[in-house]
Amino acid sequence: MRRFLRDNGLTLTFLALFLAALAAQAIAGHAEFNNDQADHGGSSVSFWRYVFSSAYGVAVMENWQSEYLQFTLFILLTVWLVQRGSPESKELGKEGVESDKDQQVGRHATEDSPRWARADGLARRIYENSLLLVMGAAWIGTWVAQALTGRVEYNSEQLEHLSEPLSLGQYLGSASFWERTLQNWQSEFLAVGSMAILAVYLRQRGSPESKPVGAAHDATGVEG
């Protein structure tokens, strides 16, 4: 058990932080929802009814989809784009999908290579793009979930104000949907861009997200 915890410490810690934050969001959101209900003369709802409501669902999904979009784009763009001096970038001159030898696939696979790296044809094509495919699917799925829950929440507010509800297509073209979407996207793009350029000049000793403390500023693709 100790070895399992040590070997998976990063994933387990972030999973625990995720679950704690998700629960705390539900508690705070439930209180805020009932406060808003009281302010408008509505009745309060139970905690579990709130957790399964569109109000909570859209609040969660709009953040999830932006996070998965961030990683989807980062995975894809770092194949072709580089940032001189950043550990978040490949070395200069290695733009593109690289050769089979560099990627250790097919006849260049080693004894430790995954079985799918030795495969040919479609199986290998899927495996060598599997990270992008899964992250992209997660982004699309959570974005669809945001759209569906967001429409329900938006139409609930419309009916409270005696206004016409919107169809899914109308909601997808509404300012409300894009305001909620873009406020998350812009923060993700800023965070990734900031990390790429700040890691050129700043260091964190012992972190693989940083270059070694003594590495030159223009050392690219070097991790500490």
N, CA and C of each residue as an Amber inpcrd file, in Angstrom:
protein
   672
   0.8210000  -1.2090000   0.0000000   0.0000000   0.0000000   0.0000000
   0.8590000   1.2650000   0.0000000   1.9290000   1.2480000   0.8110000
   2.8090000   2.4200000   0.8410000   3.4240000   2.6840000  -0.5200000
   3.8320000   1.5990000  -1.1870000   4.4310000   1.7510000  -2.5100000
   3.4040000   2.2740000  -3.5020000   2.1780000   1.7750000  -3.4280000
   1.1100000   2.2530000  -4.3160000   0.8620000   3.7410000  -4.1070000
   0.8000000   4.1800000  -2.8480000   0.5670000   5.5920000  -2.5470000
   1.7150000   6.4550000  -3.0430000   2.9540000   5.9590000  -2.8600000
   4.1100000   6.7130000  -3.3330000   4.1290000   6.8140000  -4.8530000
   3.8840000   5.6940000  -5.5200000   3.9690000   5.6530000  -6.9810000
   2.8410000   6.4300000  -7.6530000   1.7390000   6.6480000  -6.9490000
   0.5810000   7.3390000  -7.5320000   0.2110000   8.5870000  -6.7360000
   1.1880000   9.1180000  -5.9970000   0.9060000  10.2370000  -5.1000000
   0.3360000  11.4650000  -5.7890000   0.8480000  11.8100000  -6.9790000
   0.3880000  13.0190000  -7.6610000  -1.0730000  12.8910000  -8.0780000
  -1.4050000  11.7480000  -8.7020000  -2.7860000  11.5370000  -9.1370000
  -3.7410000  11.4650000  -7.9490000  -3.3630000  10.7270000  -6.9170000
  -4.2370000  10.5610000  -5.7570000  -4.4490000  11.8760000  -5.0140000
  -3.4070000  12.6810000  -4.9150000  -3.5390000  13.9730000  -4.2280000
  -4.4780000  14.8960000  -4.9800000  -4.3200000  14.9730000  -6.2990000
  -5.2100000  15.8420000  -7.0710000  -6.6360000  15.2950000  -7.0990000
  -6.7860000  13.9680000  -7.0650000  -8.1260000  13.3940000  -6.9980000
  -8.7970000  13.7750000  -5.6900000  -8.0500000  13.7090000  -4.5940000
  -8.6000000  14.0820000  -3.2910000  -8.9510000  15.5750000  -3.2560000
  -8.0670000  16.4060000  -3.8110000  -8.3480000  17.8470000  -3.8630000
  -9.5840000  18.1320000  -4.7140000  -9.7020000  17.4050000  -5.8290000
 -10.8690000  17.5700000  -6.7010000 -12.1650000  17.2410000  -5.9770000
 -12.1930000  16.0950000  -5.3080000 -13.4080000  15.6740000  -4.6080000
 -13.7520000  16.6310000  -3.4710000 -12.7300000  17.1100000  -2.7550000
 -12.9680000  18.0590000  -1.6650000 -13.5150000  19.3700000  -2.2060000
 -12.9260000  19.8580000  -3.2910000 -13.3830000  21.1190000  -3.8730000
 -14.7800000  20.9840000  -4.4670000 -15.0570000  19.8250000  -5.0970000
 -16.3820000  19.5930000  -5.6790000 -17.4490000  19.5740000  -4.5900000
 -17.1450000  18.9250000  -3.4710000 -18.0880000  18.8850000  -2.3500000
 -18.2780000  20.2680000  -1.7450000 -17.1770000  21.0040000  -1.5870000
 -17.2710000  22.3570000  -1.0260000 -18.0630000  23.2800000  -1.9450000
 -17.8660000  23.1100000  -3.2650000 -18.6510000  23.9040000  -4.2180000
 -20.1370000  23.6060000  -4.0770000 -20.4720000  22.3330000  -3.9040000
 -21.8740000  21.9450000  -3.7510000 -22.4790000  22.5600000  -2.4940000
 -21.7290000  22.5490000  -1.4010000 -22.2320000  23.1160000  -0.1380000
 -22.4370000  24.6190000  -0.2680000 -21.4290000  25.2960000  -0.8170000
 -21.5370000  26.7470000  -0.9760000 -22.6140000  27.1080000  -1.9960000
 -22.6660000  26.3540000  -3.0870000 -23.6690000  26.6340000  -4.1130000
 -25.0780000  26.4100000  -3.6110000 -25.2640000  25.3760000  -2.8110000
 -26.5780000  25.0960000  -2.2250000 -27.0270000  26.2430000  -1.3420000
 -26.1240000  26.7520000  -0.5130000 -26.4680000  27.8730000   0.3550000
 -26.7990000  29.1210000  -0.4530000 -26.0000000  29.3950000  -1.4800000
 -26.2390000  30.5730000  -2.3110000 -27.5510000  30.4370000  -3.0890000
 -27.8300000  29.2310000  -3.5870000 -29.0660000  29.0040000  -4.3340000
 -30.2880000  29.2680000  -3.4570000 -30.2590000  28.7490000  -2.2300000
 -31.3930000  28.9490000  -1.3190000 -31.5120000  30.4010000  -0.8750000
 -30.3960000  31.0920000  -0.7420000 -30.4470000  32.5250000  -0.4330000
 -31.1240000  33.2920000  -1.5630000 -30.7720000  32.9250000  -2.7960000
 -31.3800000  33.5800000  -3.9550000 -32.8670000  33.2510000  -4.0380000
 -33.2140000  32.0070000  -3.7170000 -34.6240000  31.6250000  -3.7000000
 -35.4040000  32.4550000  -2.6750000 -34.8310000  32.6390000  -1.5030000
 -35.4830000  33.4260000  -0.4470000 -35.6460000  34.8810000  -0.8700000
 -34.6300000  35.4240000  -1.5330000 -34.6970000  36.8220000  -1.9860000
 -35.8030000  37.0420000  -3.0060000 -36.1400000  36.0140000  -3.7540000
 -37.1670000  36.1290000  -4.7900000 -38.4810000  35.4640000  -4.3840000
 -38.6160000  35.1650000  -3.1100000 -39.8660000  34.5930000  -2.6180000
 -40.0830000  33.1430000  -2.9880000 -39.0350000  32.4330000  -3.3520000
 -39.1660000  31.0290000  -3.7140000 -38.9170000  30.1310000  -2.5180000
 -39.1400000  28.8530000  -2.7030000 -38.9330000  27.8870000  -1.6250000
 -37.5290000  27.3040000  -1.7230000 -36.9630000  26.9430000  -0.5940000
 -35.6240000  26.3650000  -0.5770000 -35.6790000  24.9090000  -1.0480000
 -34.5400000  24.3900000  -1.4550000 -34.4620000  23.0090000  -1.9320000
 -33.4710000  22.2460000  -1.0590000 -33.6050000  20.9360000  -1.0530000
 -32.6910000  20.1100000  -0.2800000 -31.3180000  20.0880000  -0.9540000
 -30.3270000  19.6490000  -0.2070000 -28.9660000  19.6050000  -0.7390000
 -28.8810000  18.6910000  -1.9560000 -29.4420000  17.4860000  -1.8790000
 -29.3250000  16.5450000  -2.9800000 -30.1410000  16.9730000  -4.1910000
 -31.2490000  17.6530000  -3.9550000 -31.9870000  18.1760000  -5.1070000
 -31.1560000  19.2310000  -5.8310000 -30.4210000  20.0470000  -5.0630000
 -29.5570000  21.0470000  -5.6910000 -28.4270000  20.3860000  -6.4690000
 -27.8160000  19.3350000  -5.8780000 -26.6950000  18.6670000  -6.5320000
 -27.0990000  18.0900000  -7.8880000 -28.3500000  17.6320000  -8.0040000
 -28.8210000  17.0590000  -9.2650000 -29.5670000  18.0800000 -10.1250000
 -29.4570000  19.3480000  -9.7650000 -30.1530000  20.3930000 -10.5130000
 -29.2870000  20.9290000 -11.6490000 -29.9280000  21.6220000 -12.6060000
 -29.1880000  22.2380000 -13.7070000 -28.3070000  23.3730000 -13.2120000
 -28.6950000  24.0270000 -12.1170000 -27.8950000  25.1310000 -11.5820000
 -26.5110000  24.6580000 -11.1800000 -26.4520000  23.5330000 -10.4790000
 -25.1620000  22.9750000 -10.0690000 -24.4560000  22.3440000 -11.2710000
 -25.2130000  21.6810000 -12.1140000 -24.6260000  21.0020000 -13.2660000
 -23.9090000  21.9490000 -14.2040000 -24.5350000  23.0700000 -14.5230000
 -23.9000000  23.9980000 -15.4540000 -22.6950000  24.6680000 -14.8210000
 -22.7400000  24.9220000 -13.5170000 -21.5990000  25.5290000 -12.8310000
 -20.3830000  24.6150000 -12.8810000 -20.6090000  23.3040000 -12.7600000
 -19.5130000  22.3450000 -12.8130000 -19.0270000  22.1490000 -14.2430000
 -19.9560000  21.9410000 -15.1770000 -19.5950000  21.6060000 -16.5450000
 -18.8820000  22.7390000 -17.2640000 -19.2530000  23.9860000 -16.9880000
 -18.6060000  25.0830000 -17.7010000 -17.1410000  25.2180000 -17.3200000
 -16.7860000  24.7580000 -16.1300000 -15.3780000  24.7480000 -15.7360000
 -14.6640000  23.5210000 -16.2730000 -15.3150000  22.3780000 -16.2230000
 -14.6800000  21.1600000 -16.7380000 -14.3480000  21.2960000 -18.2200000
 -15.3010000  21.8080000 -19.0070000 -15.0660000  21.8700000 -20.4440000
 -13.9110000  22.7990000 -20.7870000 -13.7490000  23.8850000 -20.0310000
 -12.6550000  24.8050000 -20.3210000 -11.3060000  24.1950000 -19.9640000
 -11.2820000  23.3840000 -18.9100000 -10.0350000  22.7190000 -18.5310000
  -9.6340000  21.6890000 -19.5840000 -10.5970000  20.9030000 -20.0360000
 -10.2770000  19.9040000 -21.0570000  -9.9280000  20.5590000 -22.3910000
 -10.5380000  21.7010000 -22.6930000 -10.1610000  22.4350000 -23.9010000
  -8.7160000  22.8930000 -23.7950000  -8.3320000  23.3880000 -22.6150000
  -6.9630000  23.8440000 -22.4010000  -5.9540000  22.7490000 -22.7300000
  -6.1710000  21.5560000 -22.1800000  -5.2200000  20.4750000 -22.4020000
  -5.2950000  19.9330000 -23.8280000  -6.4950000  19.9090000 -24.4100000
  -6.6300000  19.4560000 -25.7940000  -5.8150000  20.3360000 -26.7270000
  -5.9650000  21.6550000 -26.5770000  -5.2150000  22.5770000 -27.4260000
  -3.7240000  22.5200000 -27.1360000  -3.3580000  22.3910000 -25.8580000
  -1.9470000  22.3450000 -25.5020000  -1.2720000  21.1150000 -26.0900000
  -1.9480000  19.9710000 -26.0070000  -1.4090000  18.7430000 -26.5880000
  -1.2180000  18.9000000 -28.0920000  -2.2230000  19.4620000 -28.7650000
  -2.1770000  19.5950000 -30.2210000  -1.1780000  20.6480000 -30.6770000
  -1.2210000  21.8250000 -30.0720000  -0.3720000  22.9310000 -30.5400000
   1.1020000  22.6990000 -30.2500000   1.4240000  21.9870000 -29.1610000
   2.8310000  21.7390000 -28.8620000   3.4550000  20.7010000 -29.7900000
   2.6510000  20.0610000 -30.6250000   3.2160000  19.2070000 -31.6700000
   3.9320000  20.0620000 -32.7050000   3.3310000  21.2160000 -33.0110000
   3.8020000  22.0290000 -34.1350000   4.4580000  23.3450000 -33.7230000
   4.1050000  23.8680000 -32.5580000   4.6220000  25.1770000 -32.1390000
   5.6280000  25.0210000 -31.0050000   6.6070000  25.9020000 -30.9610000
   7.6280000  25.8630000 -29.9190000   7.7490000  27.2320000 -29.2590000
   8.3210000  27.2400000 -28.0730000   8.6320000  28.4840000 -27.3710000
  10.0710000  28.3850000 -26.8980000  10.9260000  29.1730000 -27.4790000
  12.3570000  29.1300000 -27.1580000  12.5740000  29.3590000 -25.6640000
  13.2760000  28.4340000 -25.0360000  13.6280000  28.5650000 -23.6340000
  12.6260000  27.9880000 -22.6630000  11.4880000  27.4640000 -23.1360000
  10.4520000  26.9680000 -22.2320000  10.5310000  25.4500000 -22.0750000
  10.4330000  24.9370000 -20.8360000  10.3660000  23.4910000 -20.6430000
   9.0340000  22.9080000 -21.1010000   8.0500000  23.7710000 -21.3550000
   6.7520000  23.3250000 -21.8510000   6.7730000  23.0880000 -23.3580000
   7.9040000  23.3870000 -23.9980000   8.0340000  23.2600000 -25.4470000
   9.0010000  22.1460000 -25.8030000   8.8270000  21.5920000 -26.9960000
   9.8440000  20.6870000 -27.5210000  11.0830000  21.4930000 -27.9000000
  12.1820000  20.7880000 -28.1370000  13.3960000  21.4550000 -28.5750000
  13.1690000  22.0880000 -29.9490000  13.8510000  23.1860000 -30.1870000
  13.7450000  23.8480000 -31.4800000  14.2160000  22.9100000 -32.5810000
  13.4990000  22.8910000 -33.6880000  13.8460000  22.0170000 -34.7960000
  13.1320000  20.6810000 -34.7710000  12.3920000  20.3990000 -33.6980000
  11.6640000  19.1340000 -33.6030000  10.1630000  19.3140000 -33.8110000
   9.7810000  20.4180000 -34.4340000   8.3650000  20.6530000 -34.6950000
   7.8020000  19.5340000 -35.5760000   6.5510000  19.1910000 -35.3380000
   5.9100000  18.1500000 -36.1250000   5.7840000  16.8520000 -35.3550000
   5.3370000  15.8100000 -36.0500000   5.0500000  14.5330000 -35.3920000
   6.2940000  13.6800000 -35.1730000   7.4320000  14.0930000 -35.7220000
   8.7180000  13.4210000 -35.5480000   8.7410000  12.0590000 -36.2310000
   9.9240000  11.4980000 -36.3470000  10.1000000  10.2270000 -37.0630000
   9.7230000   9.0370000 -36.1880000   9.5280000   7.8820000 -36.8260000
   9.2330000   6.6610000 -36.0790000  10.3670000   6.3160000 -35.1260000
  11.5890000   6.6100000 -35.5310000  12.7440000   6.3350000 -34.6740000
  12.7110000   7.1920000 -33.4220000  12.4180000   8.4890000 -33.6010000
  12.3470000   9.3860000 -32.4500000  11.2200000   8.9770000 -31.4970000
  10.1110000   8.4990000 -32.0690000   8.9450000   8.1550000 -31.2690000
   8.9480000   6.6900000 -30.8070000   9.9420000   5.9400000 -31.2190000
  10.0960000   4.5380000 -30.7950000   8.8540000   3.7020000 -31.1160000
   8.4280000   3.7600000 -32.3610000   7.2670000   2.9850000 -32.7840000
   7.6610000   2.0390000 -33.9130000   6.8080000   1.0420000 -34.1530000
   7.0710000   0.0710000 -35.2080000   8.3390000  -0.7140000 -34.9170000
   9.2220000  -0.8060000 -35.9010000  10.4570000  -1.5780000 -35.7290000
  11.4560000  -0.8870000 -34.8110000  11.1680000   0.3730000 -34.4450000
  12.0450000   1.1120000 -33.5460000  11.5970000   1.0010000 -32.0840000
  10.5270000   0.2520000 -31.8450000  10.0510000   0.0730000 -30.4720000
  11.0690000  -0.7120000 -29.6550000  11.1110000  -0.4320000 -28.3660000
  12.0300000  -1.1240000 -27.4690000  11.2890000  -2.2230000 -26.7060000
  12.0370000  -2.9660000 -25.9060000  11.4130000  -4.0250000 -25.1150000
  10.4020000  -3.4750000 -24.1160000  10.6310000  -2.2500000 -23.6590000
   9.7330000  -1.6390000 -22.6810000   8.5770000  -0.8850000 -23.3200000
   8.5610000  -0.7880000 -24.6360000   7.5110000  -0.0330000 -25.3140000
   6.1600000  -0.7110000 -25.1400000   5.0640000   0.0830000 -25.0610000
   3.7260000  -0.5160000 -24.9920000   3.4490000  -1.3680000 -26.2360000
   2.6100000  -2.3680000 -26.0770000   2.3160000  -3.2910000 -27.1830000
   1.7810000  -2.5510000 -28.4010000   0.9680000  -1.5290000 -28.1660000
   0.3650000  -0.8110000 -29.2820000   1.3930000  -0.0190000 -30.0740000
   2.5520000   0.2930000 -29.4680000   3.5910000   1.0170000 -30.2040000
   4.2190000   0.1370000 -31.2780000   4.0980000  -1.1770000 -31.1210000
   4.6490000  -2.1100000 -32.0970000   3.6490000  -2.4430000 -33.2060000
   2.4050000  -2.0480000 -33.0250000   1.3590000  -2.3690000 -33.9960000
   1.5400000  -1.5550000 -35.2750000   0.7890000  -1.9200000 -36.2980000
   0.8060000  -1.2000000 -37.5680000  -0.6090000  -0.7350000 -37.9030000
  -0.7000000   0.1280000 -38.8780000  -1.9930000   0.5520000 -39.3940000
  -2.8290000   1.3620000 -38.4210000  -4.1500000   1.1130000 -38.4720000
  -5.1060000   1.9040000 -37.7030000  -4.8830000   1.8000000 -36.2010000
  -4.5450000   0.6000000 -35.7300000  -4.3530000   0.4130000 -34.2900000
  -3.2810000   1.3500000 -33.7500000  -2.1590000   1.4490000 -34.4710000
  -1.0920000   2.3400000 -34.0160000  -1.4840000   3.7920000 -34.1790000
  -2.1970000   4.1120000 -35.2440000  -2.6390000   5.4980000 -35.4620000
  -3.5240000   5.9580000 -34.3040000  -4.4000000   5.0790000 -33.8680000
  -5.2750000   5.4410000 -32.7450000  -4.4580000   5.6080000 -31.4740000
  -3.5380000   4.6680000 -31.2200000  -2.7580000   4.7340000 -29.9780000
  -1.8540000   5.9600000 -29.9510000  -1.2240000   6.2920000 -31.0700000
  -0.2880000   7.4120000 -31.0700000  -0.9920000   8.7620000 -31.0100000
  -2.3040000   8.7490000 -31.1520000  -3.0930000   9.9750000 -30.9690000
  -4.1150000   9.8350000 -29.8420000  -3.9540000   8.8120000 -29.0200000
  -4.9720000   8.4840000 -28.0130000  -5.1460000   9.5700000 -26.9560000
  -4.0720000  10.2340000 -26.5610000  -4.1960000  11.2810000 -25.5500000
  -5.0420000  12.4290000 -26.0690000  -4.7630000  12.8650000 -27.2940000
  -5.5450000  13.9450000 -27.9020000  -6.9930000  13.5200000 -28.0990000
  -7.2210000  12.2840000 -28.5420000  -8.5800000  11.8050000 -28.7940000
  -9.4070000  11.7680000 -27.5110000  -8.8200000  11.2670000 -26.4260000
  -9.5610000  11.1670000 -25.1680000  -9.8190000  12.5460000 -24.5800000
  -8.8030000  13.4100000 -24.5690000  -8.9900000  14.7640000 -24.0440000
  -9.9990000  15.5450000 -24.8880000  -9.9120000  15.3790000 -26.2010000
 -10.8590000  16.0650000 -27.0800000 -12.2840000  15.5820000 -26.8630000
 -12.4440000  14.2670000 -26.6940000 -13.7700000  13.7080000 -26.4340000
 -14.3190000  14.2050000 -25.0990000 -13.4520000  14.2910000 -24.0920000
 -13.8760000  14.7990000 -22.7860000 -14.3080000  16.2490000 -22.8970000
 -13.5850000  17.0460000 -23.6910000 -13.9700000  18.4500000 -23.8750000
 -15.3260000  18.5610000 -24.5670000 -15.5000000  17.8420000 -25.6580000
 -16.7690000  17.9080000 -26.3870000 -17.9180000  17.4320000 -25.5080000
 -17.7010000  16.3340000 -24.7640000 -18.7540000  15.8110000 -23.9020000
 -19.1620000  16.7810000 -22.8090000 -18.1790000  17.4000000 -22.1660000
 -18.5070000  18.3490000 -21.0930000 -19.0790000  19.6440000 -21.6480000
 -18.6720000  20.0280000 -22.8640000 -19.2440000  21.2350000 -23.4740000
 -20.7070000  20.9960000 -23.8350000 -21.0080000  19.8020000 -24.3450000
 -22.4050000  19.4560000 -24.6310000 -23.2130000  19.4510000 -23.3360000
 -22.6390000  18.8750000 -22.2720000 -23.3240000  18.8520000 -20.9850000
 -23.5620000  20.2580000 -20.4630000 -22.5840000  21.1540000 -20.6600000
 -22.7740000  22.5500000 -20.2590000 -23.9320000  23.1820000 -21.0270000
 -23.9880000  22.9080000 -22.3410000 -25.0530000  23.4810000 -23.1630000
 -26.4240000  22.9870000 -22.7040000 -26.5510000  21.6910000 -22.4240000
 -27.8390000  21.1230000 -22.0340000 -28.2900000  21.6300000 -20.6690000
 -27.3860000  21.5870000 -19.6870000 -27.7560000  22.0640000 -18.3460000
 -27.9210000  23.5710000 -18.3200000 -27.0980000  24.2680000 -19.0960000
 -27.2110000  25.7260000 -19.1480000 -28.5240000  26.1780000 -19.7370000
 -28.9990000  25.4610000 -20.7650000 -30.2980000  25.8140000 -21.3690000
 -31.4340000  25.6350000 -20.3640000 -31.4000000  24.5280000 -19.6140000
 -32.4390000  24.3000000 -18.6050000 -32.4270000  25.4070000 -17.5680000
 -31.2450000  25.7660000 -17.0960000 -31.1280000  26.8190000 -16.0930000
 -31.5770000  28.1660000 -16.6540000 -31.1650000  28.4680000 -17.8960000
 -31.5340000  29.7330000 -18.5270000 -33.0500000  29.8350000 -18.7200000
 -33.6710000  28.7610000 -19.1990000 -35.1150000  28.7710000 -19.4250000
 -35.9000000  28.8480000 -18.1210000 -35.3480000  28.2870000 -17.0520000
 -35.9830000  28.4150000 -15.7440000 -36.0600000  29.8730000 -15.3310000
 -34.9670000  30.6100000 -15.5790000 -34.9550000  32.0410000 -15.2640000
 -35.8780000  32.8100000 -16.2020000 -35.9440000  32.3890000 -17.4650000
 -36.8380000  33.0410000 -18.4150000 -38.2950000  32.9260000 -17.9780000
 -38.6820000  31.7340000 -17.5480000 -40.0620000  31.5120000 -17.1200000
 -40.3920000  32.3040000 -15.8600000 -39.4080000  32.4450000 -14.9670000
 -39.6280000  33.2390000 -13.7600000 -39.9100000  34.6950000 -14.0980000
 -39.3330000  35.1580000 -15.2000000 -39.5430000  36.5420000 -15.6360000
 -40.6150000  36.6470000 -16.7250000 -41.3910000  35.5650000 -16.8810000
 -42.4940000  35.5240000 -17.8480000 -42.0160000  35.7770000 -19.2760000
 -40.8140000  35.2730000 -19.6040000 -40.2600000  35.3980000 -20.9460000
 -40.2780000  34.0440000 -21.6360000 -40.1560000  34.0650000 -22.9600000
 -40.2080000  32.8390000 -23.7420000 -38.9280000  32.0170000 -23.5500000
 -39.0760000  30.7090000 -23.3390000 -37.8850000  29.8510000 -23.2600000
 -37.2510000  29.7000000 -24.6350000 -35.9840000  29.2940000 -24.6480000
 -35.2450000  29.1460000 -25.8930000 -35.0650000  27.6740000 -26.2420000
 -35.0440000  27.3840000 -27.5330000 -34.6780000  26.0430000 -27.9840000
 -33.1700000  25.8770000 -27.7800000 -32.6880000  24.6490000 -27.9240000
 -31.2610000  24.4140000 -27.7430000 -30.4500000  25.2110000 -28.7560000
 -30.9110000  25.2340000 -29.9950000 -30.2060000  26.0000000 -31.0240000
 -30.1640000  27.4860000 -30.7070000 -31.2830000  28.0200000 -30.2320000
 -31.3330000  29.4370000 -29.8700000 -30.4090000  29.7360000 -28.6950000
 -30.3830000  28.8080000 -27.7300000 -29.5200000  29.0300000 -26.5660000
 -28.0520000  28.9900000 -26.9590000 -27.6810000  28.0760000 -27.8670000
 -26.2930000  27.9890000 -28.3140000 -25.8450000  29.2580000 -29.0330000
 -26.7810000  29.9940000 -29.5890000 -26.4450000  31.2460000 -30.2640000
 -26.6440000  32.4710000 -29.4020000 -26.9990000  32.2580000 -28.1490000
 -27.3020000  33.3930000 -27.2730000 -26.0440000  33.9790000 -26.6370000
 -26.1420000  35.2250000 -26.2440000 -25.0400000  35.8920000 -25.5590000
 -24.7710000  35.2470000 -24.2070000 -25.8130000  34.7480000 -23.5490000
 -25.6480000  34.1270000 -22.2370000 -24.7400000  32.9100000 -22.3150000
 -24.9680000  32.0480000 -23.3100000 -24.1480000  30.8480000 -23.4540000
 -22.6950000  31.2030000 -23.7220000 -22.4610000  32.1350000 -24.6410000
 -21.0930000  32.4630000 -25.0040000 -20.3930000  33.2790000 -23.9350000
 -21.1260000  34.0520000 -23.1610000 -20.5010000  34.7780000 -22.0510000
 -19.9880000  33.8010000 -21.0100000 -20.7940000  32.7750000 -20.6900000
 -20.3940000  31.7790000 -19.7090000 -19.2350000  30.9400000 -20.2320000
 -19.2310000  30.6900000 -21.5420000 -18.1790000  29.8700000 -22.1340000
 -16.8630000  30.6210000 -22.2270000 -16.9160000  31.8320000 -22.7720000
 -15.6910000  32.5770000 -23.0350000 -15.0160000  33.0990000 -21.7780000
 -15.7840000  33.3150000 -20.7100000 -15.1530000  33.7660000 -19.4760000
 -14.2360000  32.6930000 -18.9100000 -14.5180000  31.4280000 -19.2230000
 -13.6430000  30.3360000 -18.8080000 -12.5070000  30.1250000 -19.8040000
 -12.7950000  30.2090000 -21.0740000 -11.7600000  30.0080000 -22.0800000
 -10.6300000  31.0200000 -21.9410000 -10.9770000  32.2850000 -21.7720000
  -9.9280000  33.3070000 -21.7470000  -8.9840000  33.1020000 -20.5740000
  -9.5040000  32.6380000 -19.4400000  -8.6400000  32.4220000 -18.2780000
  -7.7010000  31.2400000 -18.5120000  -8.1850000  30.1920000 -19.2070000
  -7.3390000  29.0440000 -19.4940000  -6.2310000  29.4160000 -20.4730000
  -6.5740000  30.1720000 -21.5070000  -5.5650000  30.5800000 -22.4820000
  -4.4970000  31.4550000 -21.8220000  -4.9190000  32.3430000 -20.9450000
  -3.9680000  33.1990000 -20.2330000  -3.0410000  32.3760000 -19.3470000
  -3.6070000  31.3990000 -18.6330000  -2.8080000  30.5850000 -17.7160000
  -1.7460000  29.7730000 -18.4630000  -2.1450000  29.1370000 -19.5770000
  -1.1950000  28.3230000 -20.3330000  -0.1190000  29.1970000 -20.9740000
  -0.5270000  30.3070000 -21.5650000   0.4410000  31.2080000 -22.1780000
   1.4130000  31.7760000 -21.1650000   0.9010000  32.1140000 -19.9840000
   1.7610000  32.6390000 -18.9200000   2.7750000  31.6000000 -18.4720000
   2.3340000  30.3410000 -18.3200000   3.2280000  29.2760000 -17.8970000
   4.3290000  29.0580000 -18.9250000   3.9670000  29.0880000 -20.2000000
   4.9460000  28.8380000 -21.2590000   6.0580000  29.8710000 -21.2510000
   5.7170000  31.1500000 -21.0580000   6.7380000  32.2010000 -21.1340000
   7.4230000  32.4400000 -19.7980000   6.6990000  32.3190000 -18.6800000
   7.3260000  32.5480000 -17.3730000   8.3480000  31.4660000 -17.0430000
   8.0950000  30.2400000 -17.5250000   9.0320000  29.1490000 -17.2640000
  10.3450000  29.3190000 -18.0040000  10.3980000  30.2620000 -18.9490000
  11.6570000  30.5660000 -19.6210000  12.6320000  31.2210000 -18.6460000
  12.0910000  32.1130000 -17.7940000  12.9390000  32.9520000 -16.9460000
  12.8830000  32.6010000 -15.4580000  11.8220000  31.9520000 -15.0240000
  11.6540000  31.6450000 -13.6060000  11.8700000  30.1560000 -13.3580000
  12.1930000  29.7960000 -12.1070000  12.5200000  28.4080000 -11.7830000
  11.7760000  27.9480000 -10.5260000  11.5580000  26.6490000 -10.4400000
  11.1240000  26.0030000  -9.2060000  11.9450000  24.7440000  -9.0290000
  12.8580000  24.8070000  -8.0910000  13.7920000  23.6980000  -7.8900000
  13.0420000  22.3860000  -7.6350000  13.4130000  21.3570000  -8.3810000
  12.8510000  20.0340000  -8.2030000  11.5760000  19.7610000  -8.9710000
  11.0200000  20.7490000  -9.6490000   9.7660000  20.5400000 -10.3800000
  10.0330000  20.2000000 -11.8380000   9.3660000  19.1810000 -12.3980000
   9.5290000  18.8660000 -13.8140000   8.8780000  19.9160000 -14.7130000
   8.1130000  20.8110000 -14.1250000   7.5160000  21.9000000 -14.9070000
   8.4770000  23.0760000 -15.0510000   9.6500000  22.9590000 -14.4220000
  10.6630000  24.0100000 -14.4710000  11.9610000  23.4330000 -15.0140000
  12.7720000  24.2920000 -15.6050000  14.1270000  23.8970000 -15.9730000
  14.9780000  23.8170000 -14.7110000  16.1230000  23.1150000 -14.7790000
  17.0520000  23.1610000 -13.6490000  17.3970000  24.6120000 -13.3150000
  17.6250000  24.8820000 -12.0600000  17.8490000  26.2580000 -11.6100000
  18.9690000  26.9270000 -12.3860000  20.0050000  26.1800000 -12.7110000
  21.1500000  26.7690000 -13.3950000  21.0850000  26.7150000 -14.9030000
  19.9780000  26.2350000 -15.4710000  19.8700000  26.1350000 -16.9320000
  19.7650000  27.5160000 -17.5590000  20.3500000  27.6670000 -18.7500000
  20.2880000  28.9380000 -19.4570000  18.8590000  29.2780000 -19.8460000
  18.5860000  30.5830000 -19.9610000  17.2260000  31.0040000 -20.3150000
  16.7750000  30.4580000 -21.6710000  17.7320000  30.2780000 -22.6000000
  17.3260000  29.8260000 -23.9310000  17.3550000  28.3090000 -24.0870000
  17.5860000  27.5730000 -22.9840000  17.5270000  26.1060000 -23.0320000
  16.0720000  25.6740000 -23.1990000  15.7710000  25.0110000 -24.2980000
  14.3860000  24.6740000 -24.6500000  14.1180000  23.1930000 -24.4740000
  12.9480000  22.8700000 -23.9010000  12.5680000  21.4800000 -23.7410000
  13.3400000  20.7540000 -22.6730000  13.9910000  21.4960000 -21.7790000
  14.7780000  20.8920000 -20.6960000  13.9720000  20.9640000 -19.4060000
  13.8320000  19.8370000 -18.7310000  13.0610000  19.7970000 -17.4900000
  13.9610000  19.5190000 -16.3110000  13.5820000  20.0810000 -15.1520000
  14.3770000  19.9050000 -13.9450000  14.0870000  18.6020000 -13.2350000
